[in-house]
């Protein structure tokens, strides 16, 4: 079903197939957007979920809303604050997840920040450092401790959230694009390093998706239309569109996929 140019495509009919039944999952960056949608989707697909981010109040709200829509037999959905810039915080999150859920075999690293739009020579150095600290170094720290826990168990699957901005040149987002391109390299390296130890690592590269990062840009119907026209599919994605793809990549349906950074961008990177 096509939507008018610039409009958000209607949410497709929901489905849950228990593809993550019995899984023990962390979702980082879970307080809004794609991360919050993933907590909801993973829980509906049968996983026990730890939702992690810096904003405790938003985490608790997200988890409460998710639990309200689940049957009594569903696994736990637990909020745990975490700052990915602090290795002790990340290590403590993973350790607490293993303790509360009995292990860790599924991780979706969504956390990210953008830079103020502008050409490279105008980007403040401290802003560049902040973007890299969260998007690249923060995901490195998350993977480091997630993999440690998975190696102590029976393996697992990780999906890192990249961006179409890491796949193509983005003149207005030099720091953001560079951090995501670096993350893609980290994803591929981890994939080949741990493949023979039962751990798959993939990337998900969203295009224009209605999250907190994009919303400040989309301040009118005209801008919404302009953003939507950057992709051949003429509508903006919803966070749950990305969560659904993450479920696939993390599930056994994708058991022979590793080291892939999958564009989910309405065709923008192919145009």
C-alpha positions as CSV (number, residue, x, y, z in Angstrom):
1,X,0.0,0.0,0.0
2,X,1.4,3.3,-1.0
3,X,1.2,6.5,1.1
4,X,1.2,10.1,-0.2
5,X,4.6,11.6,-0.6
6,X,5.8,12.9,2.7
7,X,3.4,11.0,4.9
8,X,4.3,8.3,7.4
9,X,3.3,4.9,6.1
10,X,0.5,3.4,8.3
11,X,1.7,0.9,10.8
12,X,1.3,-2.6,9.2
13,X,-0.8,-5.2,10.9
14,X,1.1,-6.4,13.9
15,X,2.3,-10.0,14.0
16,X,4.2,-12.0,16.5
17,X,5.7,-15.4,15.6
18,X,7.6,-16.2,18.8
19,X,10.9,-15.8,16.9
20,X,12.7,-14.7,20.1
21,X,11.0,-17.2,22.4
22,X,13.3,-18.0,25.3
23,X,15.8,-15.3,24.4
24,X,17.5,-13.1,26.9
25,X,18.0,-9.6,25.4
26,X,19.4,-6.2,26.0
27,X,18.2,-3.2,24.1
28,X,20.4,-0.2,24.5
29,X,19.0,3.2,23.7
30,X,15.6,1.9,24.8
31,X,14.0,5.1,26.1
32,X,12.5,6.3,22.8
33,X,12.2,5.7,19.1
34,X,13.7,2.5,17.6
35,X,14.9,1.3,21.0
36,X,11.5,1.6,22.6
37,X,9.8,0.0,19.6
38,X,12.3,-2.9,19.9
39,X,11.5,-3.5,23.6
40,X,7.9,-3.8,22.7
41,X,8.5,-6.0,19.6
42,X,11.1,-8.3,21.3
43,X,8.7,-8.9,24.3
44,X,5.9,-9.7,21.9
45,X,8.1,-12.1,20.1
46,X,8.8,-14.0,23.4
47,X,12.1,-12.6,24.7
48,X,12.9,-11.5,28.2
49,X,14.2,-8.0,27.8
50,X,16.4,-5.5,29.7
51,X,15.7,-2.0,28.4
52,X,18.7,0.3,29.0
53,X,19.3,4.0,28.5
54,X,20.3,7.1,30.5
55,X,16.8,8.4,31.1
56,X,15.4,6.3,34.0
57,X,11.9,7.9,34.0
58,X,11.4,7.3,30.3
59,X,12.7,3.7,30.6
60,X,10.3,2.9,33.4
61,X,7.4,4.4,31.4
62,X,8.4,2.4,28.3
63,X,8.7,-0.9,30.2
64,X,5.4,-0.3,32.0
65,X,3.6,0.4,28.8
66,X,5.1,-2.8,27.2
67,X,4.2,-5.0,30.2
68,X,0.6,-3.7,30.1
69,X,0.2,-5.2,26.6
70,X,1.7,-8.6,27.4
71,X,0.0,-11.8,28.7
72,X,0.8,-12.9,32.2
73,X,3.0,-15.7,30.8
74,X,5.4,-13.3,29.2
75,X,8.9,-12.9,30.3
76,X,10.2,-9.9,32.3
77,X,10.7,-6.5,30.8
78,X,13.2,-4.7,33.1
79,X,14.4,-1.1,33.0
80,X,18.1,-0.6,33.8
81,X,19.8,2.8,33.5
82,X,23.1,2.8,31.6
83,X,25.5,5.4,30.2
84,X,27.4,3.9,27.2
85,X,30.2,6.4,27.6
86,X,31.1,4.9,31.0
87,X,32.6,1.4,30.7
88,X,31.8,0.6,34.4
89,X,28.2,1.4,33.7
90,X,28.1,-0.9,30.6
91,X,29.8,-3.7,32.4
92,X,27.4,-3.4,35.3
93,X,24.5,-3.5,32.9
94,X,25.6,-6.7,31.3
95,X,26.4,-8.4,34.6
96,X,23.0,-7.4,36.0
97,X,21.3,-8.7,32.9
98,X,23.1,-12.1,33.2
99,X,22.1,-12.2,36.9
100,X,18.4,-11.3,36.4
101,X,17.8,-13.2,33.1
102,X,20.1,-16.1,33.6
103,X,22.3,-15.2,30.7
104,X,22.6,-13.0,27.6
105,X,22.2,-14.2,24.0
106,X,20.6,-11.3,22.2
107,X,21.6,-7.6,22.0
108,X,20.3,-4.7,20.0
109,X,22.6,-1.6,20.3
110,X,20.5,1.4,19.3
111,X,21.9,4.3,21.2
112,X,23.1,7.3,19.2
113,X,23.4,11.0,18.8
114,X,23.7,13.3,15.8
115,X,25.7,16.4,15.1
116,X,24.3,19.9,14.4
117,X,23.8,19.9,10.6
118,X,26.6,21.7,8.8
119,X,29.7,21.2,6.7
120,X,32.8,19.6,8.3
121,X,34.8,22.8,8.7
122,X,32.0,24.2,10.9
123,X,31.6,21.2,13.3
124,X,32.9,22.0,16.8
125,X,35.6,19.5,17.8
126,X,33.9,18.8,21.1
127,X,30.7,17.9,19.2
128,X,32.6,15.6,17.0
129,X,34.1,13.9,20.0
130,X,30.7,13.5,21.7
131,X,29.2,11.9,18.6
132,X,32.0,9.4,18.3
133,X,32.0,8.7,22.1
134,X,28.4,7.6,22.0
135,X,27.9,6.1,18.5
136,X,31.3,4.4,18.0
137,X,33.1,4.1,21.3
138,X,29.8,3.4,23.2
139,X,28.9,0.6,20.9
140,X,32.4,-0.8,21.1
141,X,32.0,-0.9,24.9
142,X,28.6,-2.5,24.6
143,X,29.8,-5.2,22.2
144,X,32.9,-5.8,24.3
145,X,30.8,-6.8,27.4
146,X,27.9,-8.4,25.5
147,X,30.4,-10.7,23.7
148,X,32.1,-11.5,27.0
149,X,28.7,-12.7,28.4
150,X,27.8,-14.6,25.2
151,X,31.2,-16.4,25.2
152,X,30.5,-17.5,28.7
153,X,27.2,-18.9,27.6
154,X,26.2,-20.6,24.3
155,X,26.8,-17.7,21.9
156,X,24.2,-15.3,20.6
157,X,23.4,-12.6,18.1
158,X,24.1,-8.8,18.1
159,X,22.6,-6.1,15.9
160,X,24.2,-2.6,15.9
161,X,22.2,0.4,14.7
162,X,24.2,2.1,11.9
163,X,22.6,4.6,9.4
164,X,22.3,5.2,5.7
165,X,24.6,8.2,6.6
166,X,27.4,5.7,7.1
167,X,26.9,4.2,3.7
168,X,26.9,7.3,1.6
169,X,28.4,10.8,1.8
170,X,26.4,13.1,4.0
171,X,27.7,16.7,3.7
172,X,25.5,18.0,6.5
173,X,26.3,15.2,9.0
174,X,30.1,14.6,8.9
175,X,30.5,13.5,12.5
176,X,27.4,11.3,12.5
177,X,28.3,9.7,9.1
178,X,31.9,9.1,10.1
179,X,30.8,7.5,13.4
180,X,28.4,5.2,11.7
181,X,30.9,4.2,9.0
182,X,33.4,3.3,11.7
183,X,30.7,1.3,13.5
184,X,30.1,-0.7,10.3
185,X,33.8,-1.7,10.3
186,X,33.6,-2.7,13.9
187,X,30.5,-4.8,13.1
188,X,32.2,-6.7,10.3
189,X,35.3,-7.2,12.3
190,X,33.4,-8.7,15.2
191,X,31.4,-10.9,12.9
192,X,34.4,-12.7,11.5
193,X,36.2,-12.8,14.8
194,X,33.4,-14.6,16.7
195,X,31.6,-16.5,13.9
196,X,33.2,-19.8,14.9
197,X,32.3,-19.3,18.5
198,X,28.6,-19.1,17.9
199,X,28.1,-15.3,17.8
200,X,26.6,-13.5,14.8
201,X,27.0,-9.7,14.5
202,X,25.1,-7.6,12.0
203,X,24.2,-4.0,11.4
204,X,20.9,-2.3,10.6
205,X,21.2,1.0,8.6
206,X,18.0,3.0,8.9
207,X,17.0,5.7,6.5
208,X,14.6,8.5,7.4
209,X,12.7,7.3,10.4
210,X,10.4,9.3,12.7
211,X,12.4,9.3,15.9
212,X,13.5,12.0,18.3
213,X,16.6,12.6,16.2
214,X,14.6,13.4,13.0
215,X,11.5,15.1,14.5
216,X,13.2,18.5,15.1
217,X,14.0,18.6,11.4
218,X,10.5,17.8,10.3
219,X,8.7,21.0,11.3
220,X,6.3,21.3,8.4
221,X,4.6,19.3,5.7
222,X,6.9,20.8,3.1
223,X,10.0,19.5,5.0
224,X,8.4,16.2,5.6
225,X,7.8,15.9,1.8
226,X,11.4,16.9,1.1
227,X,12.8,14.3,3.6
228,X,10.5,11.5,2.2
229,X,11.6,12.3,-1.4
230,X,15.2,11.3,-0.5
231,X,14.1,7.7,-1.0
232,X,12.3,5.9,-3.8
233,X,9.6,4.6,-1.4
234,X,7.8,7.9,-0.8
235,X,7.1,7.7,2.9
236,X,8.9,7.9,6.2
237,X,9.6,4.8,8.3
238,X,8.3,4.2,11.7
239,X,10.5,3.0,14.6
240,X,8.7,-0.4,14.5
241,X,9.7,-0.9,10.9
242,X,13.3,-1.1,12.2
243,X,12.4,-3.2,15.2
244,X,10.9,-5.8,12.9
245,X,14.0,-6.1,10.9
246,X,16.1,-6.3,14.1
247,X,13.9,-9.3,15.2
248,X,14.7,-11.0,11.9
249,X,18.4,-10.4,12.1
250,X,18.6,-11.6,15.7
251,X,16.4,-14.7,15.2
252,X,17.2,-18.1,13.8
253,X,15.6,-17.0,10.5
254,X,18.9,-15.2,9.9
255,X,21.2,-18.0,11.1
256,X,23.5,-17.8,8.1
257,X,23.7,-14.0,8.1
258,X,26.7,-12.3,9.8
259,X,28.9,-9.4,9.0
260,X,26.1,-7.7,7.0
261,X,25.0,-4.1,7.3
262,X,21.5,-4.1,6.0
263,X,20.1,-0.8,4.6
264,X,16.5,-0.3,5.6
265,X,16.1,3.0,3.9
266,X,13.3,2.9,1.4
267,X,15.9,2.5,-1.4
268,X,17.8,5.7,-0.6
269,X,21.2,4.1,-0.7
270,X,20.4,2.3,-4.0
271,X,19.1,5.4,-5.8
